[in-house]
Amino acid sequence: MLNKTEERISVVVENQGQKVFGILHLPKHKDGQKFPAVLFCHGLAGNKIGKHRVYVDLAYKLASEGIATLRFDYRGCGDSEGHFHDVTLSGHFSDALAFLDYLKQHPNIDSQRLGLFGRSFGGAVAVKAAAESASVRSLVLWCPMFSGDQWQDQWQLVKTNSVDAESKKAMMQIDSQQGSYQFFEEFFSINVSDDLEKLSELPFLLIHGELDTRMDIKHSHDYESFRDSSVGVNKFIELPNTDHDFSHLDERSLSIEETCQWFINTL
């Protein structure tokens, strides 16, 4: 008989009139036992599974170490209600806060020992959510977005109608999904420096691949520079063979191990 180390529970949270779907990985427990927990914030146009099933593998590993996790799809992504063309940064942020509230109220979760994991665009969402929640005790980011500077030239072409209608439409697609003008206006104005000011004491792990062409490693260098003056514990890892999707198996496994150990030590 399979010796299960966790229970997977379907979670539905209603936010702003729409159903948002998630999966809670709860370690095996006795009645009344409470666990620390980590909320996952996936990348832009992604989902709660992740490329190479990485979020599932990470959640399973954390559960085996006695740490609960909650993976969810933002509205307009994965299984959740809504459409991608209606996605906004404020909507993603609101969904993350709604699931943090769910964790705080769960009888088997220690509401004062919560962590956030964010990847790519989800890294910026995680930082903003952490800045708003006193219960968050630790933060791990993989190839996170720091600001919209990398794509400003492209956005100026769209804003000034310097390209034809078809090119403009194509430039506002993410993985063949059509984004809205409102979303991209928010996206290109992102800068997490103000939020990081509030998190100077928060333990902070950052992992980024040197082969990432989608989210330039300069984003992580900006995080590192900003965190130089912080009083919290920091660790920055650059992986020589890793792309944006963490396709390199050995370095993906290393990233999972480092992330698990980080949350074990800081939650």
N, C-alpha and C positions, 0 to 999 in steps of 0.2 A: 504493500500500500504506500502511496506517495506521502512523504512526510512534509506537509505544507508548513511554511514559515510565515505565511501571511494570508490575509483574507482580502479579496478585491471586491469593493462595494461600488455599485453605480450611484452617482450623485447627480441630482438635478437641482440647480438653483435658478430661481426666476429673478431676472434683473431687467428693470425697465420694460416689463411686459413680455419678455422673451425668455425661453428656456435655454439654459446654458448647461452643457453636459460635462461630467468629469468622472474620473475613476479614483477612488481612495484606496491606497494600499495600506492596510492596517496590520501591523505585526501581530502574531498570535499573542493573546492576552488573557489574563484572568479578570474576573469581575472587578471593576473599580480601578483597574490599572490605567495609567495615563502615559502617553508617549510624546516626545517632541515630534514635530511635523515640519515638512518642507512643501511649499507650494511651487509648482513648476509653471513658468511663463514661456510658452513656445514662441518661435520666430514668426515673422510676417508671412501670412498666407500658409502657415504650417498647420500642425495639429498636435494633439496630445500624445501621439505615438512617436513621431519624429523619424527622420531618415535613419535607416538601418535599425529601426525599433529602439533607438538609443534611450528614449525617455522611459520605456518599459523596463529595459535592462537596469537603468539607474535606479528606478523606483523599487525594483525587486531587490537589488543589492542593499539599498538603504533599509528596507523592511527587514531583511535578514540581520541587520545590525540594530534592530529595535527602534528605527526611526520611521514614522508614518510619512507617506507622501500623497499629494493630491495633484493629479494631472488633469487639465481641463482644456476645452476648446473655447476660444473667444467666440462671441457672437459673430456669425458670418464665416466661421471656420469649422472644419471637421464636422462633427455631428450636431453642433449647436444651431439653434434657430438664427434666422437673419441671413442676409446676403452680403457677399464680399464688397459689392459696390456701395454698401451702406456703412462699412467699417470706418471707425474713427479712432484716433489715439485716445480720446477721452472715454470712448466706449470700452476699449481694451483695459484701460486703467480701472474703470468702474467694475468690470468683470473680475479683475484680480482682487480688488477690495472686497467684493461680494464673497469670493471663495475664502479669503482670509477670515472674514466674519464667520463663515461656516465652520472653519477649523477651530476658531476660538470657542464656539458653542458646542462642539462635539464632546460627548462625555468621556471619550477615551483619549482626548488630546490635551496636553498641557498647554494652556493658552498663553503662557509666558515663555514658551520655548519654541518659537516658530522661526523657520528659515525661509529664504526665497532663493530659487534657482531660476536664472533667466538666460536665454540663448538668443544671440543676434538682436533683432528689434525687441524681443522679449526681455533682453537685458535692461534696456531703458525703462520698460514698463516695471520691471522688478525694482529698479532703483527708486522710481517715483512712488511705488507702493510701500517700499521700506521706509521712505521718508515720511509717510503718513501714518505709520503704525508703530506704536511704542512696543508692541509685542514681538517684533522681528528682532532676532538676536544674532543672525548671521546671514551672509550674502555670498552666493557663488554665481559668477557670470562666465559664460562661454562665448567667445567672439562677439562681445556686446557692442551695440551702437552707442556712441558718445554724443554725436551731433550730426546734423544734416550736411555738413561742409563738403563731404566727399562728392555729393551729387548736385551742388549748387548750380554749376554751369548748365547741366541738363534741365534743371527746374526753371532756370531763366528763359530757356528756349520755349518751354511750355507756357510760362506766364506772359511772355511778350508775343505769343503767336508767331514765333520765328520759324516754325516748321508747319508743314501742311497738316490737315486734319487727321489723315491716317497715321502719320508719324507721331503726332501728338497722342493719339489713342494708344498706339503701341508703347509709347514711353510711359504711359500710366497703367501698364499691366505688370502684375507680379505673378510669375509662374502661370501665365496665360489666364489670370483672373483680372478683371477690370476694376481698378480702384477709382475712387471719386476725387474730384478736384479738392474738396474739403479735406479729405484724408491726407493728400500729398502736401497741402498747404500746412497742415499740422506736422507732418512727418519732417519736412525740410526745415522747420523751425525748432526742432528738438535740440536741446542742449541740457544735459543732466547736471551741470556744474552747481546750480542752485540747490538741487536735491542732495548732491554729495556733501554740500556744506553741513547738512543736518545729520550726516552719517559718519562723522569723523571718528567715532569710537566703535563703530560696528566692524567686527571681523570680516575680512574681505578677500576672497580668492578669485583670481581672474586667469582664465586659460584661453589661449588664442593660437591658431595655426599660422605658420609663416607662409603657407601656400594659399591662404584665403584671399581670393580675388573679388569676392562679393562684399565682404566687410573688411576693408583694409585694416591691417594690424595697427595702423596709426591710431585707430579708435582706442585700442587697449593702451597704447603708449600715452594717450591723453588721460586715460583713467589713472595710469601709474603716476604721471606727473602731478595730477591733482591730489592723489593720495599721499604723496611724499611728506606732506605736512600734517597728516592725520596722526592721531594717537592710538588708533585701533591697530589690530594685528593684520598685516597684509602679506599676501603671497601671489606672485605673478609667474606664470609658466608659459613659455613659448615652445611650441611643438614644431620641429623642422619639417615633418612630412604630412602635416594635417591641413586639409582644405576647410571650406566653410561648413561642409556637412560631416566633418570628422570621419572621413571615409577610411582612413588608415587604421586597421584593426588594432594593432598593438598600442598606438597612441590614443585611440578611443578607449581602450580598456584602462590605460593609465589615467586618463581623464576621469573615468568613473571611479577608480580607486582613490584618486586624490580628492575628488568631490565628497565621497563617502567619509573618508578620514577627516576631512575638514569639518563636516557637520557633526561627526562623532566628538571631535575635540571642542567645538564651539557651541553646541546645543546641550 
